[in-house]
Each structure stands twice: as C-alpha cells, then as structure tokens.
Amino acid sequence: MMGISYNLVRLTESYAHCLRSEGKSPKTIEWYNANLKRFAKFLSDNQLPESVTEIGKEEARRFISYLQTEVRRWENHSGIHDDKRLSAYSVQGYARTIKAFWSWLMDEGYIQRNLMKGLKLPKTPRKVIGTFSQEQIERILRSIDKKNSHGFRNYVMILLLLDTGIRLSELINLRMDDIDFMQSCILVKGKGNKERVVPFGIQVRRSLRRYIMHFRPDPDSPITAEVFLAEDGLPLKSRAIQSMLVRLSKKAKISGIKCTAHRFRHTFAKQYLLAGGDIFSLKEILGHSSLEVVKIYINLSSSDIIQQHHKFSPVDNAILSKSKHVL
C-alpha cells in the first residue's frame, strides 16, 4: 500500500467520503468528523503517535480521561458560561466514534490489526426518558380547536406522532402517496433516506382521512404533495410545528417537561412497550439500526414499573386467579 498516508486526519477525510457515499446524513458525518479531529488534535498536542497503525487503546484511554476530567461543555461558545464537564453520553459518543473508525480502517485494509478492538466504552448513568403522562396528552389534545382547518391539522399531526413515533422531519416530509389507507400504514423516509413502513391505528386512519378530505388546503402548486400544509398551501416547516407545540403546551398548562415532537416519539415508544409491544418490532417502527438505542426505552420509571406489576402480577393473573386459596 505504498503512497497511502496513514495520518489520522487525512484518513478522517476519506472516512467522511465513505460515509457520504453510504447515504449518511450531513449532521452525522459532521459529528464523526469533529470527534475524530478532536482526537487528532489531542494526540498532536501531547506528542502522541498520529499514525493509525500506531494509535491504540492506550492513546484512546488517555483521550477519554482527558474528556472526562478537563473538557467543559460549550467551551467553543463564547456567549455561554458553563463550568460543567462533558456529559457521560458525550464522552461515550467520542469512544464510539473511535471504535467505528478503526473498524472501518480494518475493513478498508488500511491496518492489518485493529488496535482498538477490546476498547471498553465508558459507562453512562441509567437514563429514564421523560415522556408525557396520559393526563398531559389529554390536556394537549383538549386545548386544540378542531373546528378550523389548521386546528384539525394540528390535532391529526399530534395523533400521528403519538401513534407512530415518527420524527419531526419524517412528519413534514410525508407525502400523499406515502399513505396506504387499505393497510393502515405510511411509507417513511428516515435518516440516510432509508425507507420503512410504519403502521397506524383506526383512530388515526379515520382522522387522517377526514383531514385530507375536508381540511387540507389546496396545494400552492401541482408538485406540492406533502400531506400537512400551511393555510397558504405551502408545505409546513419544522420551526412552525415546534412553535405550535410550544403554544399548545402553554395553553394546556404543561409544566416540568418540554413539548417537542421528539417527546411524542419517546412517549409512543414507552406506551408501545407498556401495552405489550416487543422491542424488536419497536426497533423497526422507529427506524433504528440497532437494539442498543431502543434499549433506553426499557428503563421505565418507578411508577411505570408499579403500574405494570399491577397489570401483570403472576399471583393475581395466574397462580391464585382460579385457586381455592384466594382469601
């Protein structure tokens, strides 16, 4: 492999080209690139090896320790004064990037031995994701005036978010020919333009059909095929939906939790599991590439666990349900 540079920074550029050709999003590529460049700068500043054939677990561990003990959040933002250290999730993200990059180096033949194999990821605290309660959802839905076109549109969008877990970008890019009312599902174009089929329920089908037939504005152009439109017939922008959710949150007097499209995604995932859905089908519905990301939804709050036990108590439901030993 004469003539090939094994310099980390130069190979980072090749890695970015590869990710781009695989259809990774610009934000994902930028994230990988920034993480690797920071690693390279750390190596250079500390007179450590800069060739990928010489960089190994020892250098990676020193970098991880540096991130954990010396780096502050928002250090590159002059207008933000925050002395808190990087979160454990951010540090783990750097470690994941390094491991992924070295696996790519091995696959591409740049290295003969993966010196990062066996590098353990730094632990992160057990995370319970905040979601809407049933009462909060009902208050949000009650705060919507469904008698006018934009009110009914907002109502249907929230129902769709709650029943499918799709992302905000997937919601605004949903097109008319992506809906299959016969099968009660939508074709969603997710990250990296990956397509997946996402089902929806009877109530959403009924409301979505009604919106399209009676409330959807005439498109501003024959080529406008997005499902959810502004009153002028133009496709909705993500900022408009985010602002709408903030207004609804205030009107519904929701406190202690931000009202965002992603919060509805989290709420869908938790409710899906609580209702008896399995993690494997949830992974496909949400469009995640691995189960690792989906596993965060298994971390339920104490009240969720109590509620589930009341519902599925072995003694109540099986052992003594038909027994003569019931008091």
Rosetta blueprint (number, residue, H / E / L):
1 M L
2 M L
3 G L
4 I L
5 S L
6 Y L
7 N E
8 L H
9 V H
10 R H
11 L H
12 T H
13 E H
14 S H
15 Y H
16 A H
17 H H
18 C H
19 L H
20 R H
21 S H
22 E L
23 G L
24 K L
25 S L
26 P H
27 K H
28 T H
29 I H
30 E H
31 W H
32 Y H
33 N H
34 A H
35 N H
36 L H
37 K H
38 R H
39 F H
40 A H
41 K H
42 F H
43 L H
44 S H
45 D H
46 N L
47 Q L
48 L L
49 P L
50 E L
51 S E
52 V L
53 T L
54 E L
55 I L
56 G L
57 K H
58 E H
59 E H
60 A H
61 R H
62 R H
63 F H
64 I H
65 S H
66 Y H
67 L H
68 Q H
69 T H
70 E L
71 V L
72 R E
73 R L
74 W L
75 E L
76 N L
77 H L
78 S L
79 G L
80 I L
81 H L
82 D L
83 D L
84 K L
85 R E
86 L L
87 S L
88 A H
89 Y H
90 S H
91 V H
92 Q H
93 G H
94 Y H
95 A H
96 R H
97 T H
98 I H
99 K H
100 A H
101 F H
102 W H
103 S H
104 W H
105 L H
106 M H
107 D H
108 E H
109 G L
110 Y L
111 I L
112 Q L
113 R L
114 N L
115 L L
116 M L
117 K L
118 G L
119 L L
120 K L
121 L L
122 P L
123 K L
124 T L
125 P L
126 R L
127 K L
128 V L
129 I L
130 G L
131 T L
132 F L
133 S L
134 Q H
135 E H
136 Q H
137 I H
138 E H
139 R H
140 I H
141 L H
142 R H
143 S L
144 I L
145 D L
146 K L
147 K L
148 N L
149 S H
150 H H
151 G H
152 F H
153 R H
154 N H
155 Y H
156 V H
157 M H
158 I H
159 L H
160 L H
161 L H
162 L H
163 D H
164 T H
165 G L
166 I L
167 R L
168 L H
169 S H
170 E H
171 L H
172 I H
173 N L
174 L L
175 R E
176 M H
177 D H
178 D H
179 I E
180 D E
181 F L
182 M L
183 Q L
184 S L
185 C E
186 I E
187 L E
188 V E
189 K E
190 G L
191 K H
192 G H
193 N H
194 K L
195 E E
196 R E
197 V E
198 V E
199 P E
200 F L
201 G L
202 I H
203 Q H
204 V H
205 R H
206 R H
207 S H
208 L H
209 R H
210 R H
211 Y H
212 I H
213 M H
214 H H
215 F H
216 R L
217 P L
218 D L
219 P L
220 D L
221 S L
222 P L
223 I L
224 T L
225 A L
226 E E
227 V L
228 F L
229 L E
230 A L
231 E L
232 D L
233 G L
234 L L
235 P E
236 L L
237 K L
238 S H
239 R H
240 A H
241 I H
242 Q H
243 S H
244 M H
245 L H
246 V H
247 R H
248 L H
249 S H
250 K H
251 K H
252 A L
253 K L
254 I L
255 S L
256 G L
257 I L
258 K L
259 C L
260 T L
261 A H
262 H H
263 R H
264 F H
265 R H
266 H H
267 T H
268 F H
269 A H
270 K H
271 Q H
272 Y H
273 L H
274 L H
275 A L
276 G L
277 G L
278 D L
279 I H
280 F H
281 S H
282 L H
283 K H
284 E H
285 I H
286 L H
287 G L
288 H L
289 S L
290 S L
291 L H
292 E H
293 V H
294 V H
295 K H
296 I H
297 Y H
298 I H
299 N L
300 L L
301 S L
302 S H
303 S H
304 D H
305 I H
306 I H
307 Q H
308 Q H
309 H H
310 H H
311 K H
312 F H
313 S L
314 P H
315 V H
316 D H
317 N H
318 A H
319 I H
320 L L
321 S L
322 K L
323 S L
324 K L
325 H L
326 V L
327 L L
